[in-house]
Amino acid sequence: MSRPIRRIALVLGVLLVALIANVTVIQVVLAGDYRDRQGNQRVLLEEYDVERGPILVGANPVARSVETGDTLKYLREYDNGPMYAPVTGFYSLIYGATGLERTENRVLTGKSELFAIDRAEQLFAGRDPRGGAVTTTINARAQRAAFTALRGKKGSVVAIEPATGRILASVQSPSFDPNILSSHDPNKIREYYDALEADPAKPLLNRPIVSLNPPGSTFKIITAAAALASGRFTPESVLPGPRAYNLPNSTKKIRNWNGQACGPNNLVTLRQALAISCNTAFAWLGNELGDDALREQAQLMGFNTSFEIPLRAATSRFPEDPDAPQTAMSAIGQFDVRATALEMAMVAAAVGNNGKLMSPYLVQEVRGPDLAILKTTQPEQYATTMDPLNAVLMTEMLVNVVDNGTGSNARIPGVRVAGKTGTAQTGNDNPAVAWFVAFAPAQSPEVAVAVVVEDAGAPEVSGNQLAAPIAKKVIEAVLR
Amino acid sequence: MTAVGTPPAAATSAPRQPSRRNVELILLVFAWMIGVLGTLQVGWAIGREPDTGLWVTAGVVAVLSLVAHLMVRFRAKYADPILLPIATLLTILGLVMIYRLDVAAARRADLNGNPLPTPDVYSQLTWFAVAVILFVSVLVLLRDHRILQRYTYTFGLLGLILLVLPLAPVIGTTVNGATLWIRVLGFSFQPAELAKIVLTVFFAGYLVEKRDSLALVRTKVLGLGLPRLKDLGPLVVAWLVSLGVLIFQRDLGTSLLFFGLFVAMLYIATQRRSWLIIGGLLFLAGAVAAYYMFGHVRLRVMVWLDPWPYASEQGYQIVQSLYGLANGGILGAGLGQGFPNLVPFANTDFIIAALGEELGVTGLIAILLLYALLIERGLRTAISVRDSFGQLLAAGLSITLALQVFVIIGGVTRLIPLTGLTTPFLSYGGSSLIANWIIVALLLRISDRARRPEVIAPSPDDALTQVVRRT
């Protein structure tokens, strides 16, 4: 009977191979697919089972994990959640993660390759893996000042350290509470998320880096910089500044916000035109320089590029191929020019840093579970936007804006503040957007800031009235 | 003269086959050490120091293994040395995983503020003790497996009684829709587990007796010898009984196991492939009928073909099992570091998913190879034993194990539709553990007979060697 037994053994051998092949396919080939399947709680549980590292501002955690009693072992908690929401983002069971919670997930969960040695140690010691910490570049005082000053308005504030590109503040209003979105109660999470989604003010939007608005008169910094760069103009160059500028090849006119001419005999110096935010002079200047020169200057300062800080910022843009009237409009930050608060803060920072634009960044350090520093972000120059002499001239003109021009509300006793107001129409019926961009102290700036207040309503003065005081508070907070 | 180079060692001893008992002992020590290390690893993973419970358990396991080993040493000296260590290792791996799942259950209860559940590992340990006692009893009481042949029909009757027992009033119990249990004096037991042994003995005895007539060829169709119509009887009876198990006890796995076992043994006894084909056709007929007649069978098949739409309900188990296996990947999450408790019945039907999650595909393949080795040893025993009854019995017992392993592991890993069967040696549950240890005892008994040197006159070869030595 040994022959049939051998045959049966052969069949059983085939079954064994089938079993082995099958488990190999499941555990090796399809494993990735299965892990990524929606409804697979293991991946989530695994993440929630690890003590997720904190997100730090200075030495203080603004996001940290606390042990709970439920199946999900750790709960994410945020101190001053709404204040830091544009930085931290949220960490949700249902909606995934945003902000640094998303971009730094591998560090926070301890899965980054930076922890290779640490992980090997955990493996052999069989210890629970822990996540690493992320230290942000945020300045707590600046963040709080901006958040407090912006309360009740709709808009955002970004502050940058010009010499390095460190982002000192990134604030939005309205904001949201990441604590609720990161809770372990699915119903509560859904309810809150739906309410945020339904809110026309869009609190979930990361306004400082993704909300695009026409920069209005603040764009005149770029137009003026292009003018200086052309070599054809100095701050003392005299420009035509009539009450109204006839757009070329068009019956339309650009008017000054006060309906007046910018100077006697309809003439005005570049310095004065910037100080009083003379639309007609800058529209003329735009056409003199041409759209290519404007675009080049704008791109040097970060337009038409998407920055990852490491959160992905929206691309601020200067139009591709404007005709003459459109170029004139673009020169005063209208038409299709759009910028984020981050971008305009970068413009100010570039001028303040002798024309050198540093790449903006939000993560200062990555630390291991034992808080040992594993990686420090090194400042990196993005571009040389203007030559140092022009940067000095530009700075002097912007100080003049605050001292003698439209930016009076940003004056700080004892501190030379360079700034520029702006107000823009986003459409015919839309309420105006009020801007203020500034840096201080002008001679060696510690902070560059851009404030944008949406739905500002009022005309040109609103940049000074609504935005400048906020910028002032942020500057004071940094300098104090 | 040709034998000048013969090493003296070959000449000194008589034709005594080495008993290999020391190899067995060493392998048992390895198995024990793997268990201790596994338990320690669970402790490290959850940050718990080894407590007295661990050492008591390890001590009890050591004593039980030693008793089993000594019994083999004295009562089945020449038996295969691999069988006992593999069975022990599998049982120990089961204990480790059951302990690990106890830890998870305790932690969960603790977090939810519920009273701590009774750990299953100690009752499994108790069952292991009972299993070893029965293992010893079989080796002590059954001096020669051929004795069983005398009681062929008694076993047949006993098997049938065991099969229908769960349907009996008062003691029969239905759990999760399947009527497999009997409950006596607070203990629940699955008689089908014992029935599979008893019926294997019956099949072996019956087939040895009838094989000649069953092997007779009446007609040839397409070159295939078909058995006589009147000899189809036993096969049809086995088929009907299997269907009965399916219909009345709703136990797909057991039904499959019995029928597959009978057909395989029939084939071995008669060497007629026609039996395999007829059996296969009957199986198909039964399967198709079951598919159309029973909602639960249909559901199993649908969940098997595409479990994802049923992921949160009827397919929950299998989907969780797949997620767990995927989580394990190649090397596994590590003992104590996965989430095997997310799979319902993780310590019984789905213990393979739990092991696959924490030991990875590497560990799973190792376990599959352990089974393969165990079954291979069983079949080898079947081939080498001299009496037909012993051959059929050893083959039948090995095939029982093989089918069970394939049906449950294939089900849990979605190779075939899921049917409820325990995983031999690993699963939590007394009936299964006891039954499988009895199988090992019977295989050892037969193996001892197969390998035992007969009372021998020295063979001519040996005489020659000795002559050479003297020269």
Contacts between the chains, C-beta under 8 A, distances in Angstrom:
chain1	res1	chain2	res2	distance
A	1	B	268	5.5
A	1	B	269	7.0
A	1	B	271	7.1
A	1	B	382	7.9
A	1	B	388	6.6
A	1	B	391	5.2
A	1	B	392	7.2
A	1	B	395	7.7
A	2	B	382	8.0
A	2	B	383	4.4
A	2	B	391	7.8
A	3	B	271	6.7
A	4	B	267	5.6
A	4	B	268	4.4
A	4	B	271	5.2
A	5	B	268	5.8
A	5	B	379	5.7
A	5	B	382	5.4
A	5	B	383	5.5
A	5	B	391	7.3
A	5	B	395	5.2
A	6	B	383	7.3
A	8	B	264	5.9
A	8	B	267	7.4
A	8	B	268	6.7
A	8	B	379	7.4
A	8	B	395	7.2
A	8	B	399	6.7
A	9	B	376	7.0
A	9	B	379	5.0
A	12	B	372	7.9
A	12	B	375	6.4
A	12	B	379	7.9
A	12	B	399	7.7
A	12	B	402	4.9
A	12	B	406	7.8
A	13	B	372	7.7
A	15	B	402	7.4
A	15	B	406	4.9
A	15	B	410	7.8
A	16	B	368	6.3
A	16	B	371	8.0
A	16	B	372	5.1
A	18	B	410	7.6
A	18	B	415	6.3
A	19	B	368	5.7
A	19	B	406	6.7
A	19	B	409	5.7
A	19	B	410	6.2
A	19	B	413	7.1
A	19	B	415	6.5
A	20	B	365	5.5
A	20	B	368	5.9
A	22	B	410	7.4
A	22	B	413	5.3
A	22	B	414	7.6
A	22	B	415	4.4
A	23	B	325	6.8
A	23	B	356	6.5
A	23	B	361	5.5
A	23	B	364	5.1
A	23	B	365	7.0
A	23	B	368	7.7
A	23	B	413	5.4
A	24	B	361	5.6
A	24	B	365	7.6
A	26	B	322	6.2
A	26	B	325	4.9
A	26	B	326	6.5
A	26	B	361	7.9
A	26	B	413	6.1
A	26	B	414	7.5
A	27	B	325	5.1
A	27	B	326	6.5
A	27	B	328	5.8
A	27	B	329	5.7
A	27	B	330	6.7
A	27	B	356	6.6
A	27	B	360	6.6
A	27	B	361	3.8
A	27	B	364	7.3
A	28	B	329	7.0
A	28	B	330	5.8
A	28	B	361	6.0
A	30	B	326	6.8
A	31	B	325	7.6
A	31	B	326	4.1
A	31	B	327	7.8
A	31	B	329	5.2
A	32	B	326	7.8
A	33	B	326	7.8
A	34	B	322	5.6
A	34	B	323	5.7
A	34	B	325	7.8
A	34	B	326	3.5
A	35	B	323	7.7
A	35	B	326	5.4
A	35	B	327	6.8
A	37	B	308	8.0
A	37	B	323	7.4
A	39	B	311	5.9
A	39	B	312	7.4
A	40	B	323	4.9
A	40	B	326	7.9
A	41	B	323	8.0
A	41	B	342	7.0
A	42	B	323	5.3
A	42	B	324	7.1
A	42	B	327	4.9
A	42	B	338	8.0
A	42	B	339	5.4
A	42	B	342	6.8
A	43	B	327	7.9
A	45	B	339	5.6
A	45	B	342	7.8
A	46	B	327	7.5
A	46	B	339	7.5
A	69	B	111	4.9
A	69	B	112	7.4
A	69	B	113	7.4
A	70	B	111	6.4
A	70	B	112	7.7
A	71	B	108	7.2
A	71	B	111	7.1
A	123	B	334	7.8
A	125	B	44	7.6
A	126	B	41	6.5
A	126	B	44	3.7
A	126	B	45	5.1
A	126	B	334	7.2
A	126	B	336	7.8
A	126	B	337	7.9
A	127	B	47	7.9
A	128	B	47	7.2
